[in-house]
Amino acid sequence: MDAENRLTELETRLAHHERMAEEMSAVLFEQGRTIDLMTVQMRRLRDRVAELESGMPRAPQDEPPPPHY
């Protein structure tokens, strides 16, 4: 394999790796956005559950035992 073919092969590989890096960067960016959205949704759900639980009467098993136990 002569130098010109080797150089062409290396340039082709470099272009392939650059494209892969750009694609992975886009995927990571989108995953970050998804995680941010899911974090916000999770906080809202947690707050809503806490709000609902605070308005519910407690179950007897959740009450601390009386002092004479």
C-alpha positions as MATLAB code, in Angstrom:
seq = 'MDAENRLTELETRLAHHERMAEEMSAVLFEQGRTIDLMTVQMRRLRDRVAELESGMPRAPQDEPPPPHY';
ca = [
       0.000    0.000    0.000;
       1.542    3.263   -1.021;
       1.575    6.470    1.019;
      -1.296    8.058   -0.898;
      -3.607    5.102   -0.253;
      -2.613    5.036    3.402;
      -3.327    8.742    3.723;
      -6.710    8.311    2.034;
      -7.539    5.444    4.391;
      -6.562    7.501    7.425;
      -8.620   10.482    6.237;
     -11.614    8.200    5.710;
     -11.255    6.767    9.203;
     -10.875   10.246   10.694;
     -14.031   11.453    8.937;
     -15.889    8.399   10.227;
     -14.709    9.025   13.792;
     -15.606   12.710   13.602;
     -19.114   11.823   12.430;
     -19.490    9.283   15.227;
     -18.340   11.870   17.786;
     -20.891   14.386   16.492;
     -23.663   11.782   16.608;
     -22.737   10.748   20.155;
     -22.641   14.377   21.231;
     -26.154   14.907   19.859;
     -27.385   11.771   21.636;
     -25.817   12.868   24.925;
     -27.359   16.318   24.588;
     -30.803   14.824   23.996;
     -30.387   12.412   26.897;
     -29.460   15.331   29.141;
     -32.622   17.144   28.119;
     -34.667   14.012   28.776;
     -33.099   13.576   32.216;
     -33.789   17.227   33.059;
     -37.433   16.842   32.025;
     -37.813   13.609   33.972;
     -36.243   15.237   37.043;
     -38.790   18.055   36.921;
     -41.630   15.564   36.463;
     -40.349   13.450   39.341;
     -40.211   16.478   41.650;
     -43.768   17.400   40.706;
     -44.946   13.844   41.358;
     -43.118   13.707   44.683;
     -44.640   17.018   45.735;
     -48.100   15.901   44.628;
     -47.834   12.602   46.523;
     -46.673   14.452   49.644;
     -49.592   16.854   49.256;
     -52.059   13.989   48.904;
     -50.549   12.078   51.825;
     -50.707   15.107   54.101;
     -54.466   15.316   53.583;
     -55.123   11.629   54.186;
     -55.907   10.227   57.600;
     -53.147    8.059   58.971;
     -53.532    4.322   59.104;
     -53.556    2.847   62.647;
     -50.297    0.980   62.018;
     -48.627    4.322   61.167;
     -49.480    5.807   64.569;
     -46.852    5.562   67.297;
     -47.821    3.272   70.145;
     -49.307    4.887   73.248;
     -46.858    5.814   76.011;
     -47.844    2.887   78.250;
     -46.314    0.331   75.813;
];
